[in-house]
Amino acid sequence: MTHKTVEFWCELQCPDCATALEDVRALREQFGDGVEIVLRHFPLPKHAHAFAAAQAAEEAFAQGRGWEYVEAVLARTEELGRKGEKFLVQVADELGLDAEEMDTALIDGRHILTVDADQAEGKAIGIKGTPTYVVAGTRLDGGESQAGLRDRIVELLA
């Protein structure tokens, strides 16, 4: 089986991205190691803490628990909206990550370039909202409706 990639363009303060995790989990279950799901960041200006959350996710990946962290934050988008960066450090602590290092990463901005690069690439390929998937060179926009998206992804992976 050839290795395939699904880019999951996501914003961690976006409730629609939280819903999209069901599709991401289903794809992982169906394809296992045959498909790599890559998180790409597309923080939207309307969400004040999305940019910091993207940086925090990168730090969680650096600490080896990225997807777990992403799922935990997406499960609580309203709380992120209310508490901001304190919440991002709190989730790191809850998951047993190095919360102090998470806090430092948010202060020193070590992951800003990664997030900026994703955002620039997203704009360049026409992404306007989240969630969006890029599979086999095809962009699938889930910002309006996620109906039928998983089936379409599976078709493109086949």
C-alpha positions as CSV (number, residue, x, y, z in Angstrom):
1,M,0.0,0.0,0.0
2,T,1.5,3.4,-1.0
3,H,1.7,6.0,1.7
4,K,-0.9,8.8,1.3
5,T,-1.2,12.1,3.0
6,V,-4.3,14.1,4.1
7,E,-3.6,17.7,5.1
8,F,-6.1,18.8,7.8
9,W,-6.2,22.6,7.7
10,C,-7.5,23.5,11.1
11,E,-8.0,26.2,13.6
12,L,-8.1,25.3,17.3
13,Q,-10.7,27.8,18.3
14,C,-13.1,26.6,15.5
15,P,-16.1,24.5,16.6
16,D,-16.4,23.1,13.1
17,C,-12.9,21.7,13.4
18,A,-13.9,20.0,16.6
19,T,-16.7,18.3,14.7
20,A,-14.3,17.4,11.9
21,L,-12.2,15.4,14.3
22,E,-14.8,12.6,13.9
23,D,-13.8,12.3,10.3
24,V,-10.1,12.4,11.1
25,R,-10.5,9.6,13.7
26,A,-12.6,7.6,11.2
27,L,-9.9,8.0,8.5
28,R,-7.2,6.9,10.9
29,E,-9.3,3.8,11.8
30,Q,-10.0,2.9,8.2
31,F,-6.5,3.5,6.8
32,G,-4.3,3.0,9.8
33,D,-0.6,3.6,9.0
34,G,-1.5,3.8,5.2
35,V,-2.5,7.4,5.6
36,E,-0.6,10.2,7.4
37,I,-2.9,13.0,8.6
38,V,-0.9,16.2,8.8
39,L,-2.1,19.1,10.9
40,R,-1.8,22.4,9.1
41,H,-2.6,25.7,10.8
42,F,-5.0,28.3,9.5
43,P,-5.8,30.6,12.4
44,L,-8.7,32.9,11.5
45,P,-8.6,36.6,12.6
46,K,-12.1,36.3,14.1
47,H,-10.8,34.0,16.9
48,A,-8.5,35.9,19.3
49,H,-6.6,32.9,20.6
50,A,-6.3,30.8,17.5
51,F,-2.8,31.9,16.6
52,A,-1.5,31.1,20.1
53,A,-3.3,27.8,20.0
54,A,-1.6,26.9,16.8
55,Q,1.8,27.7,18.4
56,A,0.8,25.6,21.5
57,A,-0.1,22.7,19.2
58,E,3.3,22.9,17.6
59,E,5.0,22.8,21.1
60,A,2.8,19.8,22.0
61,F,4.0,18.0,18.8
62,A,7.6,18.9,19.8
63,Q,6.9,17.3,23.2
64,G,5.6,14.2,21.4
65,R,1.9,14.5,22.2
66,G,0.6,16.8,19.4
67,W,-2.6,15.1,18.3
68,E,-3.7,14.3,21.9
69,Y,-3.2,18.0,22.7
70,V,-5.1,19.2,19.5
71,E,-8.1,16.9,20.4
72,A,-8.1,18.2,24.0
73,V,-8.1,21.8,22.9
74,L,-10.7,21.3,20.2
75,A,-13.0,19.6,22.7
76,R,-13.1,22.9,24.6
77,T,-13.1,25.7,22.1
78,E,-15.5,27.9,24.2
79,E,-13.1,27.6,27.2
80,L,-10.2,28.6,25.0
81,G,-12.3,31.6,23.9
82,R,-12.8,32.6,27.5
83,K,-9.4,31.9,29.1
84,G,-7.0,32.3,26.2
85,E,-3.3,31.4,26.7
86,K,-3.7,30.4,30.4
87,F,-6.0,27.6,29.1
88,L,-3.4,26.4,26.6
89,V,-0.9,25.9,29.4
90,Q,-3.6,24.4,31.6
91,V,-4.4,21.7,28.9
92,A,-0.6,20.9,28.6
93,D,-0.5,20.4,32.3
94,E,-3.6,18.2,32.4
95,L,-2.1,16.0,29.7
96,G,1.2,15.7,31.6
97,L,3.2,17.8,29.1
98,D,5.8,20.2,30.3
99,A,3.5,23.1,31.0
100,E,6.3,25.4,31.9
101,E,8.0,24.7,28.6
102,M,4.6,25.3,26.9
103,D,4.3,28.7,28.6
104,T,7.9,29.6,27.6
105,A,7.2,28.6,24.0
106,L,4.2,30.9,23.9
107,I,6.3,33.7,25.3
108,D,9.4,33.3,23.1
109,G,7.4,32.6,20.0
110,R,9.6,29.7,18.8
111,H,6.8,28.3,16.7
112,I,5.5,31.5,15.1
113,L,7.4,30.9,11.8
114,T,5.8,27.5,11.4
115,V,2.3,28.9,11.9
116,D,3.0,31.9,9.7
117,A,4.3,29.6,6.9
118,D,1.2,27.4,7.1
119,Q,-1.1,30.4,7.0
120,A,0.8,31.8,4.0
121,E,0.7,28.5,2.1
122,G,-3.0,28.1,3.0
123,K,-3.8,31.5,1.5
124,A,-1.7,30.8,-1.6
125,I,-3.6,27.6,-2.3
126,G,-7.0,29.3,-1.8
127,I,-8.0,28.2,1.7
128,K,-10.6,30.6,3.1
129,G,-11.8,28.8,6.2
130,T,-11.6,25.7,8.4
131,P,-11.8,22.8,8.4
132,T,-10.3,22.3,4.9
133,Y,-8.6,19.1,3.6
134,V,-6.1,18.7,0.9
135,V,-6.0,15.2,-0.5
136,A,-4.1,14.2,-3.6
137,G,-3.9,17.8,-4.7
138,T,-7.6,18.4,-4.3
139,R,-8.9,21.0,-1.8
140,L,-12.1,20.0,0.1
141,D,-13.6,22.9,2.0
142,G,-15.5,21.9,5.1
143,G,-16.2,25.4,6.3
144,E,-19.7,25.6,4.8
145,S,-20.7,21.9,5.2
146,Q,-19.0,18.8,6.2
147,A,-21.6,16.6,4.6
148,G,-20.1,13.9,2.4
149,L,-16.5,15.1,3.0
150,R,-15.3,11.8,4.5
151,D,-16.6,9.8,1.5
152,R,-14.9,12.2,-0.9
153,I,-11.6,11.9,1.0
154,V,-11.9,8.1,0.9
155,E,-12.5,8.3,-2.9
156,L,-9.4,10.5,-3.4
157,L,-7.3,8.1,-1.3
158,A,-8.5,5.0,-3.2
